[in-house]
Amino acid sequence: MKFQGTSEYVATDDLTIAVNAAVTLERPLLVKGEPGTGKTELARQVASALGMDMIEWNVKSTTRAQQGLYEYDAVSRLRDSQLGDERVHDVRNYIKKGKLWQAFESDKRVVLLIDEIDKADIEFPNDLLQELDRMEFYVYETGETIKARQRPIVIITSNNEKELPDAFLRRCFFHYIRFPDEQTMRKIVEVHHPGIKEALLTTALTQFYELREQPGLKKKPSTSEVLDWLKLLLAEDLTAEDLRRDGANALPKLHGALLKNEQDVHLFERLAFMARSKTR
């Protein structure tokens, strides 16, 4: 059972090695990288390639680790007891299973994605140490221990917005997805936009990488954004000639797909103004 990438996902050699190493070691795979570099999609493609179902836990700033295990609705049970509902005699009626519980009780091995773990409180990863290490947890309300029937493949993503605890990192296999070089990007584009004209692709990628490397850029455009940009260029039936810029305009065509804040737009407008001033 080896992951080699899929027809819909271009996986570099070091990424496939990381996935397979994590599976072999039975460790969570912690994947970091810029937003939009395919971290979440990786989990979906691993599940697809290995013929497994995927359970996705999207972490938010308000998410608590306990929610991944289960939640006990004591308020509803109290209300039902006041109404004389027979359901109150079984506490299991008021326990909502979390994503870890769902993964643990599955008869078949699944891929468990814990997405954007760095969004949560700093204690969130520490609160999951034992559960991810031992693949079990205790339900206090029922007095039972939930153990994984089949150890899931755990993939954890982080946008590197905050540091994760050392104790958590020790239990993971780590991989950083580097931003694709032009050759890799061409393979990714071919998957999403097969048959794109070579001249258009070359011109577009040249402008894209020049934009990314511009000093002072607040938010560099990502892989997903260049794919959106190319989709727009194709929809507008633009050619390589249409993309050519003169000194009067430093912004690429349809730049709203690439630049997502006014500070970066103003940066390129200033560069264009400076270029015009020099030519006078």
ChimeraX commands (.cxc) that place a marker at each C-alpha (Angstrom):
marker #1 position 0.00,0.00,0.00 radius 0.5
marker #1 position 2.03,2.89,-1.36 radius 0.5
marker #1 position 1.01,6.42,-2.30 radius 0.5
marker #1 position 2.46,7.55,-5.63 radius 0.5
marker #1 position 0.24,10.55,-6.36 radius 0.5
marker #1 position -2.82,10.47,-8.61 radius 0.5
marker #1 position -3.84,11.66,-12.05 radius 0.5
marker #1 position -5.45,14.67,-10.35 radius 0.5
marker #1 position -2.63,15.54,-7.97 radius 0.5
marker #1 position 1.04,16.12,-8.80 radius 0.5
marker #1 position 3.04,14.81,-5.84 radius 0.5
marker #1 position 6.77,15.42,-5.73 radius 0.5
marker #1 position 9.11,12.58,-4.79 radius 0.5
marker #1 position 9.81,13.98,-1.33 radius 0.5
marker #1 position 6.08,14.32,-0.64 radius 0.5
marker #1 position 5.29,10.73,-1.60 radius 0.5
marker #1 position 8.20,9.57,0.57 radius 0.5
marker #1 position 6.80,11.55,3.51 radius 0.5
marker #1 position 3.30,10.10,3.10 radius 0.5
marker #1 position 4.54,6.52,2.88 radius 0.5
marker #1 position 6.96,7.01,5.79 radius 0.5
marker #1 position 4.14,8.28,8.01 radius 0.5
marker #1 position 1.97,5.29,7.03 radius 0.5
marker #1 position 4.80,2.86,7.76 radius 0.5
marker #1 position 5.66,4.45,11.10 radius 0.5
marker #1 position 1.96,4.78,12.01 radius 0.5
marker #1 position 2.58,8.41,12.90 radius 0.5
marker #1 position 0.44,11.44,12.05 radius 0.5
marker #1 position 1.77,13.27,8.99 radius 0.5
marker #1 position 2.12,16.98,9.78 radius 0.5
marker #1 position 2.08,18.96,6.54 radius 0.5
marker #1 position 3.05,22.62,6.55 radius 0.5
marker #1 position 3.28,25.11,3.71 radius 0.5
marker #1 position 1.85,28.30,2.29 radius 0.5
marker #1 position -1.94,28.50,1.98 radius 0.5
marker #1 position -3.04,27.19,-1.39 radius 0.5
marker #1 position -0.21,24.69,-1.92 radius 0.5
marker #1 position -2.48,21.62,-1.81 radius 0.5
marker #1 position -2.17,20.47,1.80 radius 0.5
marker #1 position -5.87,19.72,2.28 radius 0.5
marker #1 position -6.17,18.22,-1.18 radius 0.5
marker #1 position -3.29,15.88,-0.34 radius 0.5
marker #1 position -5.42,14.09,2.26 radius 0.5
marker #1 position -8.26,13.65,-0.24 radius 0.5
marker #1 position -5.92,12.27,-2.86 radius 0.5
marker #1 position -4.23,9.89,-0.39 radius 0.5
marker #1 position -7.67,8.53,0.52 radius 0.5
marker #1 position -8.59,8.20,-3.16 radius 0.5
marker #1 position -5.30,6.52,-4.13 radius 0.5
marker #1 position -5.45,4.02,-1.26 radius 0.5
marker #1 position -9.17,3.31,-1.68 radius 0.5
marker #1 position -10.15,4.66,1.75 radius 0.5
marker #1 position -12.91,6.90,3.05 radius 0.5
marker #1 position -11.87,10.25,4.48 radius 0.5
marker #1 position -13.10,11.89,7.65 radius 0.5
marker #1 position -12.42,15.64,7.70 radius 0.5
marker #1 position -12.15,17.74,10.85 radius 0.5
marker #1 position -11.95,21.43,9.99 radius 0.5
marker #1 position -10.37,23.28,12.91 radius 0.5
marker #1 position -11.47,26.84,13.78 radius 0.5
marker #1 position -10.26,29.34,16.37 radius 0.5
marker #1 position -13.06,28.22,18.71 radius 0.5
marker #1 position -12.53,24.48,18.24 radius 0.5
marker #1 position -11.71,22.45,21.34 radius 0.5
marker #1 position -9.93,19.11,21.30 radius 0.5
marker #1 position -12.80,17.50,23.20 radius 0.5
marker #1 position -15.09,18.14,20.23 radius 0.5
marker #1 position -13.00,15.74,18.19 radius 0.5
marker #1 position -13.73,12.99,20.72 radius 0.5
marker #1 position -17.34,13.60,21.73 radius 0.5
marker #1 position -19.68,16.17,23.23 radius 0.5
marker #1 position -22.14,15.52,26.04 radius 0.5
marker #1 position -25.36,17.55,25.86 radius 0.5
marker #1 position -26.26,17.87,29.54 radius 0.5
marker #1 position -28.71,20.72,28.86 radius 0.5
marker #1 position -30.88,18.61,26.56 radius 0.5
marker #1 position -30.86,15.75,29.02 radius 0.5
marker #1 position -31.98,18.05,31.83 radius 0.5
marker #1 position -34.79,19.44,29.67 radius 0.5
marker #1 position -35.94,15.96,28.66 radius 0.5
marker #1 position -35.93,14.83,32.29 radius 0.5
marker #1 position -38.24,17.71,33.18 radius 0.5
marker #1 position -40.56,16.66,30.36 radius 0.5
marker #1 position -40.54,13.03,31.44 radius 0.5
marker #1 position -38.86,11.78,28.26 radius 0.5
marker #1 position -37.78,8.13,28.49 radius 0.5
marker #1 position -34.58,8.91,26.57 radius 0.5
marker #1 position -33.00,10.35,29.73 radius 0.5
marker #1 position -32.39,6.85,31.09 radius 0.5
marker #1 position -29.67,6.20,28.50 radius 0.5
marker #1 position -26.89,8.76,28.58 radius 0.5
marker #1 position -25.74,7.64,25.13 radius 0.5
marker #1 position -28.70,9.50,23.66 radius 0.5
marker #1 position -26.98,12.76,24.61 radius 0.5
marker #1 position -23.48,12.00,23.39 radius 0.5
marker #1 position -22.48,13.32,19.98 radius 0.5
marker #1 position -19.58,11.45,18.44 radius 0.5
marker #1 position -16.65,13.55,17.20 radius 0.5
marker #1 position -14.46,13.00,14.16 radius 0.5
marker #1 position -11.87,10.93,16.07 radius 0.5
marker #1 position -14.59,8.68,17.46 radius 0.5
marker #1 position -15.97,8.19,13.94 radius 0.5
marker #1 position -12.51,7.30,12.65 radius 0.5
marker #1 position -11.80,4.95,15.56 radius 0.5
marker #1 position -15.05,3.00,15.25 radius 0.5
marker #1 position -14.80,2.49,11.50 radius 0.5
marker #1 position -14.48,-1.15,10.49 radius 0.5
marker #1 position -12.30,-0.12,7.55 radius 0.5
marker #1 position -9.13,1.94,7.72 radius 0.5
marker #1 position -9.79,5.60,6.94 radius 0.5
marker #1 position -7.84,8.78,6.34 radius 0.5
marker #1 position -8.45,11.31,9.13 radius 0.5
marker #1 position -7.72,14.90,8.14 radius 0.5
marker #1 position -7.23,17.46,10.92 radius 0.5
marker #1 position -7.20,20.61,8.83 radius 0.5
marker #1 position -5.44,23.84,9.84 radius 0.5
marker #1 position -4.56,22.81,13.37 radius 0.5
marker #1 position -2.71,26.09,13.95 radius 0.5
marker #1 position -6.00,28.00,13.92 radius 0.5
marker #1 position -6.95,26.64,17.34 radius 0.5
marker #1 position -5.69,27.56,20.80 radius 0.5
marker #1 position -2.06,26.67,21.55 radius 0.5
marker #1 position -3.19,23.92,23.96 radius 0.5
marker #1 position -5.28,22.19,21.30 radius 0.5
marker #1 position -2.46,19.96,19.94 radius 0.5
marker #1 position -1.33,18.99,23.46 radius 0.5
marker #1 position -4.88,17.97,24.35 radius 0.5
marker #1 position -4.79,15.39,21.55 radius 0.5
marker #1 position -1.40,13.85,22.37 radius 0.5
marker #1 position -2.61,10.75,24.16 radius 0.5
marker #1 position -5.51,10.09,21.81 radius 0.5
marker #1 position -3.36,10.26,18.67 radius 0.5
marker #1 position -0.53,8.31,20.29 radius 0.5
marker #1 position -2.51,5.48,21.88 radius 0.5
marker #1 position -5.44,5.61,19.46 radius 0.5
marker #1 position -7.93,5.46,22.31 radius 0.5
marker #1 position -9.82,7.71,24.71 radius 0.5
marker #1 position -12.11,7.37,27.73 radius 0.5
marker #1 position -15.77,8.39,27.82 radius 0.5
marker #1 position -16.47,9.48,31.39 radius 0.5
marker #1 position -20.26,9.57,31.05 radius 0.5
marker #1 position -20.52,5.90,30.01 radius 0.5
marker #1 position -17.34,4.53,31.59 radius 0.5
marker #1 position -16.13,2.98,28.33 radius 0.5
marker #1 position -12.85,3.22,26.46 radius 0.5
marker #1 position -13.06,3.80,22.72 radius 0.5
marker #1 position -10.18,2.12,20.88 radius 0.5
marker #1 position -9.43,2.34,17.17 radius 0.5
marker #1 position -10.56,-0.80,15.37 radius 0.5
marker #1 position -8.28,0.10,12.45 radius 0.5
marker #1 position -5.55,2.67,12.99 radius 0.5
marker #1 position -6.43,5.61,10.72 radius 0.5
marker #1 position -3.94,7.41,8.53 radius 0.5
marker #1 position -3.83,10.83,10.21 radius 0.5
marker #1 position -2.89,13.87,8.12 radius 0.5
marker #1 position -2.61,17.19,9.92 radius 0.5
marker #1 position -2.22,20.47,8.06 radius 0.5
marker #1 position -0.83,23.78,9.29 radius 0.5
marker #1 position -0.40,27.16,7.59 radius 0.5
marker #1 position 2.44,27.90,10.02 radius 0.5
marker #1 position 0.52,30.76,11.64 radius 0.5
marker #1 position 1.74,29.74,15.08 radius 0.5
marker #1 position 4.32,27.39,16.56 radius 0.5
marker #1 position 3.15,23.94,17.60 radius 0.5
marker #1 position 4.28,22.36,20.91 radius 0.5
marker #1 position 7.45,20.26,20.86 radius 0.5
marker #1 position 5.71,17.30,22.50 radius 0.5
marker #1 position 3.20,17.27,19.65 radius 0.5
marker #1 position 5.87,17.62,16.97 radius 0.5
marker #1 position 7.80,14.65,18.38 radius 0.5
marker #1 position 4.84,12.40,17.66 radius 0.5
marker #1 position 4.47,13.45,14.02 radius 0.5
marker #1 position 6.30,12.83,10.77 radius 0.5
marker #1 position 6.90,16.29,9.34 radius 0.5
marker #1 position 6.88,17.54,5.77 radius 0.5
marker #1 position 7.01,21.07,4.41 radius 0.5
marker #1 position 5.47,21.54,0.96 radius 0.5
marker #1 position 7.77,23.93,-0.83 radius 0.5
marker #1 position 6.26,26.22,-3.40 radius 0.5
marker #1 position 6.46,24.48,-6.80 radius 0.5
marker #1 position 9.22,25.47,-9.18 radius 0.5
marker #1 position 8.23,26.30,-12.76 radius 0.5
marker #1 position 8.71,22.75,-14.04 radius 0.5
marker #1 position 6.47,21.29,-11.33 radius 0.5
marker #1 position 3.96,24.09,-11.82 radius 0.5
marker #1 position 3.70,23.20,-15.50 radius 0.5
marker #1 position 2.76,19.63,-14.54 radius 0.5
marker #1 position 0.14,20.94,-12.10 radius 0.5
marker #1 position -1.30,23.26,-14.76 radius 0.5
marker #1 position -1.46,20.40,-17.26 radius 0.5
marker #1 position -3.62,18.42,-14.81 radius 0.5
marker #1 position -6.10,21.28,-14.40 radius 0.5
marker #1 position -5.88,22.90,-17.85 radius 0.5
marker #1 position -4.79,20.19,-20.30 radius 0.5
marker #1 position -3.73,21.38,-23.72 radius 0.5
marker #1 position -3.09,25.00,-22.75 radius 0.5
marker #1 position -1.04,26.76,-25.42 radius 0.5
marker #1 position 2.67,26.79,-24.71 radius 0.5
marker #1 position 3.17,30.48,-25.52 radius 0.5
marker #1 position 0.35,31.55,-23.20 radius 0.5
marker #1 position 1.56,29.29,-20.39 radius 0.5
marker #1 position 5.17,30.46,-20.67 radius 0.5
marker #1 position 4.21,34.14,-20.63 radius 0.5
marker #1 position 1.71,33.69,-17.80 radius 0.5
marker #1 position 4.10,31.73,-15.58 radius 0.5
marker #1 position 6.91,34.21,-16.24 radius 0.5
marker #1 position 4.67,37.05,-15.06 radius 0.5
marker #1 position 3.41,35.00,-12.13 radius 0.5
marker #1 position 6.87,34.17,-10.75 radius 0.5
marker #1 position 8.05,37.75,-11.31 radius 0.5
marker #1 position 5.07,38.93,-9.29 radius 0.5
marker #1 position 5.74,36.41,-6.49 radius 0.5
marker #1 position 9.37,37.47,-6.22 radius 0.5
marker #1 position 8.60,41.18,-6.02 radius 0.5
marker #1 position 10.13,42.57,-2.77 radius 0.5
marker #1 position 7.60,44.09,-0.39 radius 0.5
marker #1 position 4.68,41.89,-1.45 radius 0.5
marker #1 position 2.40,41.34,1.55 radius 0.5
marker #1 position 0.68,38.18,0.27 radius 0.5
marker #1 position 2.32,36.09,-2.40 radius 0.5
marker #1 position -0.14,34.41,-4.78 radius 0.5
marker #1 position -0.45,30.66,-4.33 radius 0.5
marker #1 position -0.82,27.65,-6.59 radius 0.5
marker #1 position -4.60,27.74,-6.37 radius 0.5
marker #1 position -4.59,31.40,-7.35 radius 0.5
marker #1 position -2.44,30.93,-10.44 radius 0.5
marker #1 position -4.78,28.12,-11.52 radius 0.5
marker #1 position -7.75,30.46,-11.10 radius 0.5
marker #1 position -5.91,33.15,-13.06 radius 0.5
marker #1 position -5.16,30.78,-15.93 radius 0.5
marker #1 position -8.81,29.69,-15.96 radius 0.5
marker #1 position -9.82,33.33,-16.41 radius 0.5
marker #1 position -7.26,33.88,-19.17 radius 0.5
marker #1 position -8.61,30.87,-21.03 radius 0.5
marker #1 position -12.22,31.95,-20.49 radius 0.5
marker #1 position -11.39,35.38,-21.93 radius 0.5
marker #1 position -9.53,33.69,-24.82 radius 0.5
marker #1 position -6.44,35.82,-24.18 radius 0.5
marker #1 position -3.17,35.12,-25.96 radius 0.5
marker #1 position 0.46,35.53,-24.95 radius 0.5
marker #1 position 0.45,38.79,-26.90 radius 0.5
marker #1 position -2.49,40.08,-24.84 radius 0.5
marker #1 position -0.51,39.51,-21.65 radius 0.5
marker #1 position 2.45,41.62,-22.66 radius 0.5
marker #1 position 2.89,44.68,-20.48 radius 0.5
marker #1 position 4.50,48.01,-21.16 radius 0.5
marker #1 position 6.09,50.34,-18.65 radius 0.5
marker #1 position 2.77,52.11,-18.13 radius 0.5
marker #1 position 1.22,49.12,-16.41 radius 0.5
marker #1 position 3.09,46.81,-14.04 radius 0.5
marker #1 position -0.05,44.85,-13.16 radius 0.5
marker #1 position -0.85,41.66,-15.08 radius 0.5
marker #1 position -4.20,41.20,-16.81 radius 0.5
marker #1 position -7.04,40.20,-14.45 radius 0.5
marker #1 position -4.70,40.72,-11.50 radius 0.5
marker #1 position -7.58,40.43,-9.03 radius 0.5
marker #1 position -7.15,36.66,-9.20 radius 0.5
marker #1 position -3.55,36.98,-7.98 radius 0.5
marker #1 position -3.37,40.04,-5.71 radius 0.5
marker #1 position -5.78,39.93,-2.80 radius 0.5
marker #1 position -5.18,43.19,-0.92 radius 0.5
marker #1 position -4.92,46.87,-1.81 radius 0.5
marker #1 position -1.40,47.21,-0.40 radius 0.5
marker #1 position 0.02,44.87,-3.04 radius 0.5
marker #1 position -1.98,46.51,-5.84 radius 0.5
marker #1 position -0.67,49.93,-4.76 radius 0.5
marker #1 position 2.88,48.51,-4.74 radius 0.5
marker #1 position 2.67,47.62,-8.43 radius 0.5
marker #1 position 0.98,50.90,-9.25 radius 0.5
marker #1 position 3.92,52.74,-7.67 radius 0.5
marker #1 position 6.37,50.61,-9.64 radius 0.5
marker #1 position 4.55,51.52,-12.85 radius 0.5
marker #1 position 4.61,55.21,-11.91 radius 0.5
marker #1 position 8.35,55.04,-11.23 radius 0.5
marker #1 position 8.93,53.28,-14.54 radius 0.5
marker #1 position 7.02,55.97,-16.42 radius 0.5
marker #1 position 8.96,58.72,-14.64 radius 0.5
marker #1 position 12.28,57.23,-15.71 radius 0.5
marker #1 position 11.28,57.11,-19.36 radius 0.5
marker #1 position 10.35,60.78,-19.49 radius 0.5
marker link #1:1,2 radius 0.2
marker link #1:2,3 radius 0.2
marker link #1:3,4 radius 0.2
marker link #1:4,5 radius 0.2
marker link #1:5,6 radius 0.2
marker link #1:6,7 radius 0.2
marker link #1:7,8 radius 0.2
marker link #1:8,9 radius 0.2
marker link #1:9,10 radius 0.2
marker link #1:10,11 radius 0.2
marker link #1:11,12 radius 0.2
marker link #1:12,13 radius 0.2
marker link #1:13,14 radius 0.2
marker link #1:14,15 radius 0.2
marker link #1:15,16 radius 0.2
marker link #1:16,17 radius 0.2
marker link #1:17,18 radius 0.2
marker link #1:18,19 radius 0.2
marker link #1:19,20 radius 0.2
marker link #1:20,21 radius 0.2
marker link #1:21,22 radius 0.2
marker link #1:22,23 radius 0.2
marker link #1:23,24 radius 0.2
marker link #1:24,25 radius 0.2
marker link #1:25,26 radius 0.2
marker link #1:26,27 radius 0.2
marker link #1:27,28 radius 0.2
marker link #1:28,29 radius 0.2
marker link #1:29,30 radius 0.2
marker link #1:30,31 radius 0.2
marker link #1:31,32 radius 0.2
marker link #1:32,33 radius 0.2
marker link #1:33,34 radius 0.2
marker link #1:34,35 radius 0.2
marker link #1:35,36 radius 0.2
marker link #1:36,37 radius 0.2
marker link #1:37,38 radius 0.2
marker link #1:38,39 radius 0.2
marker link #1:39,40 radius 0.2
marker link #1:40,41 radius 0.2
marker link #1:41,42 radius 0.2
marker link #1:42,43 radius 0.2
marker link #1:43,44 radius 0.2
marker link #1:44,45 radius 0.2
marker link #1:45,46 radius 0.2
marker link #1:46,47 radius 0.2
marker link #1:47,48 radius 0.2
marker link #1:48,49 radius 0.2
marker link #1:49,50 radius 0.2
marker link #1:50,51 radius 0.2
marker link #1:51,52 radius 0.2
marker link #1:52,53 radius 0.2
marker link #1:53,54 radius 0.2
marker link #1:54,55 radius 0.2
marker link #1:55,56 radius 0.2
marker link #1:56,57 radius 0.2
marker link #1:57,58 radius 0.2
marker link #1:58,59 radius 0.2
marker link #1:59,60 radius 0.2
marker link #1:60,61 radius 0.2
marker link #1:61,62 radius 0.2
marker link #1:62,63 radius 0.2
marker link #1:63,64 radius 0.2
marker link #1:64,65 radius 0.2
marker link #1:65,66 radius 0.2
marker link #1:66,67 radius 0.2
marker link #1:67,68 radius 0.2
marker link #1:68,69 radius 0.2
marker link #1:69,70 radius 0.2
marker link #1:70,71 radius 0.2
marker link #1:71,72 radius 0.2
marker link #1:72,73 radius 0.2
marker link #1:73,74 radius 0.2
marker link #1:74,75 radius 0.2
marker link #1:75,76 radius 0.2
marker link #1:76,77 radius 0.2
marker link #1:77,78 radius 0.2
marker link #1:78,79 radius 0.2
marker link #1:79,80 radius 0.2
marker link #1:80,81 radius 0.2
marker link #1:81,82 radius 0.2
marker link #1:82,83 radius 0.2
marker link #1:83,84 radius 0.2
marker link #1:84,85 radius 0.2
marker link #1:85,86 radius 0.2
marker link #1:86,87 radius 0.2
marker link #1:87,88 radius 0.2
marker link #1:88,89 radius 0.2
marker link #1:89,90 radius 0.2
marker link #1:90,91 radius 0.2
marker link #1:91,92 radius 0.2
marker link #1:92,93 radius 0.2
marker link #1:93,94 radius 0.2
marker link #1:94,95 radius 0.2
marker link #1:95,96 radius 0.2
marker link #1:96,97 radius 0.2
marker link #1:97,98 radius 0.2
marker link #1:98,99 radius 0.2
marker link #1:99,100 radius 0.2
marker link #1:100,101 radius 0.2
marker link #1:101,102 radius 0.2
marker link #1:102,103 radius 0.2
marker link #1:103,104 radius 0.2
marker link #1:104,105 radius 0.2
marker link #1:105,106 radius 0.2
marker link #1:106,107 radius 0.2
marker link #1:107,108 radius 0.2
marker link #1:108,109 radius 0.2
marker link #1:109,110 radius 0.2
marker link #1:110,111 radius 0.2
marker link #1:111,112 radius 0.2
marker link #1:112,113 radius 0.2
marker link #1:113,114 radius 0.2
marker link #1:114,115 radius 0.2
marker link #1:115,116 radius 0.2
marker link #1:116,117 radius 0.2
marker link #1:117,118 radius 0.2
marker link #1:118,119 radius 0.2
marker link #1:119,120 radius 0.2
marker link #1:120,121 radius 0.2
marker link #1:121,122 radius 0.2
marker link #1:122,123 radius 0.2
marker link #1:123,124 radius 0.2
marker link #1:124,125 radius 0.2
marker link #1:125,126 radius 0.2
marker link #1:126,127 radius 0.2
marker link #1:127,128 radius 0.2
marker link #1:128,129 radius 0.2
marker link #1:129,130 radius 0.2
marker link #1:130,131 radius 0.2
marker link #1:131,132 radius 0.2
marker link #1:132,133 radius 0.2
marker link #1:133,134 radius 0.2
marker link #1:134,135 radius 0.2
marker link #1:135,136 radius 0.2
marker link #1:136,137 radius 0.2
marker link #1:137,138 radius 0.2
marker link #1:138,139 radius 0.2
marker link #1:139,140 radius 0.2
marker link #1:140,141 radius 0.2
marker link #1:141,142 radius 0.2
marker link #1:142,143 radius 0.2
marker link #1:143,144 radius 0.2
marker link #1:144,145 radius 0.2
marker link #1:145,146 radius 0.2
marker link #1:146,147 radius 0.2
marker link #1:147,148 radius 0.2
marker link #1:148,149 radius 0.2
marker link #1:149,150 radius 0.2
marker link #1:150,151 radius 0.2
marker link #1:151,152 radius 0.2
marker link #1:152,153 radius 0.2
marker link #1:153,154 radius 0.2
marker link #1:154,155 radius 0.2
marker link #1:155,156 radius 0.2
marker link #1:156,157 radius 0.2
marker link #1:157,158 radius 0.2
marker link #1:158,159 radius 0.2
marker link #1:159,160 radius 0.2
marker link #1:160,161 radius 0.2
marker link #1:161,162 radius 0.2
marker link #1:162,163 radius 0.2
marker link #1:163,164 radius 0.2
marker link #1:164,165 radius 0.2
marker link #1:165,166 radius 0.2
marker link #1:166,167 radius 0.2
marker link #1:167,168 radius 0.2
marker link #1:168,169 radius 0.2
marker link #1:169,170 radius 0.2
marker link #1:170,171 radius 0.2
marker link #1:171,172 radius 0.2
marker link #1:172,173 radius 0.2
marker link #1:173,174 radius 0.2
marker link #1:174,175 radius 0.2
marker link #1:175,176 radius 0.2
marker link #1:176,177 radius 0.2
marker link #1:177,178 radius 0.2
marker link #1:178,179 radius 0.2
marker link #1:179,180 radius 0.2
marker link #1:180,181 radius 0.2
marker link #1:181,182 radius 0.2
marker link #1:182,183 radius 0.2
marker link #1:183,184 radius 0.2
marker link #1:184,185 radius 0.2
marker link #1:185,186 radius 0.2
marker link #1:186,187 radius 0.2
marker link #1:187,188 radius 0.2
marker link #1:188,189 radius 0.2
marker link #1:189,190 radius 0.2
marker link #1:190,191 radius 0.2
marker link #1:191,192 radius 0.2
marker link #1:192,193 radius 0.2
marker link #1:193,194 radius 0.2
marker link #1:194,195 radius 0.2
marker link #1:195,196 radius 0.2
marker link #1:196,197 radius 0.2
marker link #1:197,198 radius 0.2
marker link #1:198,199 radius 0.2
marker link #1:199,200 radius 0.2
marker link #1:200,201 radius 0.2
marker link #1:201,202 radius 0.2
marker link #1:202,203 radius 0.2
marker link #1:203,204 radius 0.2
marker link #1:204,205 radius 0.2
marker link #1:205,206 radius 0.2
marker link #1:206,207 radius 0.2
marker link #1:207,208 radius 0.2
marker link #1:208,209 radius 0.2
marker link #1:209,210 radius 0.2
marker link #1:210,211 radius 0.2
marker link #1:211,212 radius 0.2
marker link #1:212,213 radius 0.2
marker link #1:213,214 radius 0.2
marker link #1:214,215 radius 0.2
marker link #1:215,216 radius 0.2
marker link #1:216,217 radius 0.2
marker link #1:217,218 radius 0.2
marker link #1:218,219 radius 0.2
marker link #1:219,220 radius 0.2
marker link #1:220,221 radius 0.2
marker link #1:221,222 radius 0.2
marker link #1:222,223 radius 0.2
marker link #1:223,224 radius 0.2
marker link #1:224,225 radius 0.2
marker link #1:225,226 radius 0.2
marker link #1:226,227 radius 0.2
marker link #1:227,228 radius 0.2
marker link #1:228,229 radius 0.2
marker link #1:229,230 radius 0.2
marker link #1:230,231 radius 0.2
marker link #1:231,232 radius 0.2
marker link #1:232,233 radius 0.2
marker link #1:233,234 radius 0.2
marker link #1:234,235 radius 0.2
marker link #1:235,236 radius 0.2
marker link #1:236,237 radius 0.2
marker link #1:237,238 radius 0.2
marker link #1:238,239 radius 0.2
marker link #1:239,240 radius 0.2
marker link #1:240,241 radius 0.2
marker link #1:241,242 radius 0.2
marker link #1:242,243 radius 0.2
marker link #1:243,244 radius 0.2
marker link #1:244,245 radius 0.2
marker link #1:245,246 radius 0.2
marker link #1:246,247 radius 0.2
marker link #1:247,248 radius 0.2
marker link #1:248,249 radius 0.2
marker link #1:249,250 radius 0.2
marker link #1:250,251 radius 0.2
marker link #1:251,252 radius 0.2
marker link #1:252,253 radius 0.2
marker link #1:253,254 radius 0.2
marker link #1:254,255 radius 0.2
marker link #1:255,256 radius 0.2
marker link #1:256,257 radius 0.2
marker link #1:257,258 radius 0.2
marker link #1:258,259 radius 0.2
marker link #1:259,260 radius 0.2
marker link #1:260,261 radius 0.2
marker link #1:261,262 radius 0.2
marker link #1:262,263 radius 0.2
marker link #1:263,264 radius 0.2
marker link #1:264,265 radius 0.2
marker link #1:265,266 radius 0.2
marker link #1:266,267 radius 0.2
marker link #1:267,268 radius 0.2
marker link #1:268,269 radius 0.2
marker link #1:269,270 radius 0.2
marker link #1:270,271 radius 0.2
marker link #1:271,272 radius 0.2
marker link #1:272,273 radius 0.2
marker link #1:273,274 radius 0.2
marker link #1:274,275 radius 0.2
marker link #1:275,276 radius 0.2
marker link #1:276,277 radius 0.2
marker link #1:277,278 radius 0.2
marker link #1:278,279 radius 0.2
marker link #1:279,280 radius 0.2
view
